[in-house]
Structure formats: structure tokens, C-alpha cells
Amino acid sequence: MVLSRYEVQLEIAGPAAMFSRPDTGGSFVSYPAPTHSAAKGIFESIARLRTAYIRPTRVEICRPIQFHRYATNYRGPLRKGNQLKKDASYQLIAVILVDVCYRLYGVVEEVSSAPGPTNHLHALQEMFERRLKNGQCFSTPCLGWKEFTPSYVGPFRESTVVEESITLEVPSMLHSVFDKPVGGAWQPRFVQNTRIERGVLDYAQ
């Protein structure tokens, strides 16, 4: 018996994005494309269920990769002691992506059995497609950092094309942060020598 495969897709674009490389320390630098975890978060911002989730399968980069220096004043609880005492900001310097556009593909997978006869995989697919079409979401989508909200998120647009001039290799790319897709413990996993071929990154590498 062959089980149905419930696939979903969306397009997301924005003026800025940040998919942080952990190996860059306090001076954050973005990967050239969304990580698997970032793509999963974008899907989950549209729709989610307790018993199923959307696993990203690939991303298409639809605009040239452009890096830009970015600075912001951080006033959160992770500032140094003397900064907290003086109520002073910490200037955060980063290298981000600008003018981005991606097409994301995913497939609905089971986390646990659903009660009753409900096909929860199909239900999540339908919920996702309905919300995407109507401009609804579970939470505000973001392009990595929360402050980088999209200018567009929705179905594929006819005018969007893959930037096939992009072919490069990332020596080590973060894949996932937790050991399970839902309710997991912190256990980062990296994929070595990740290839982006003709504007396409396959998360199955």
C-alpha cells in the first residue's frame, strides 16, 4: 500500500533576512539561504497541529545573494553586567542578507497518531493552503530574526523565477537545533559541504 504524500509550498520575500551561522560568534553572519530549521519555522508560522508537522524538503533562491552590514542596539537581558547597571545598550553588529525571495517546499509528516478516523496529515495540508491563500497565519512569519518580517508571503507568483546563476558550497551548515522535529531536546546537527546548485538547496543532503 502506497501512502499519500501531502506536499505544500509557499513563496516568501522581504527587504532583509538573517539565518545565523553559529561559527561566527558574537559578530553574526548569515548563511546564503534559509536553514532547515528556519524553513520549518516559516511553515509553522502559517499552520501547525500537535500530531503533524511540515518537514522542509528544499528551497529555491529567487534573487541574487546580497550581503549587507547591519547594526542595532540590543537592550535585552543578555547584556553585560555593567551595561545592565548603567541601562546602556549593546551595539550588535551583523552581516545580513538584503532583498531576498525564496520558494519553500515541504511535506506533511506525522508526529503522533491522531484520535479518531481523522486524516490529520491531509487536514494540516488543507489548513496550510487555506490560510496561505487567505493571508492568515498562526504567528507572524519572519526571515530568520523576528524583526525581519516579509513583504510578501503567499502562493507562488508567476513573475518569480529561480536565480540559476547561484552555485556554491557551504562548508558546514546548521540543519536542525533539536533532536526531534517536535518537543525535542537541544542537539544541533550540521551538514557538511552543503551544495546550492543553480539556485536550489536540497535539505535532504
PyMOL commands that set and color helices and strands:
alter all, ss='L'
color gray80, all
select helices_A, chain A and resi 22-24+36-46+81-86+120-134
alter helices_A, ss='H'
color red, helices_A
select strands_A, chain A and resi 7-17+28-29+52-61+67-74+90-110+152-154+168-178+186-197+200-202
alter strands_A, ss='S'
color yellow, strands_A
deselect
rebuild
show_as cartoon
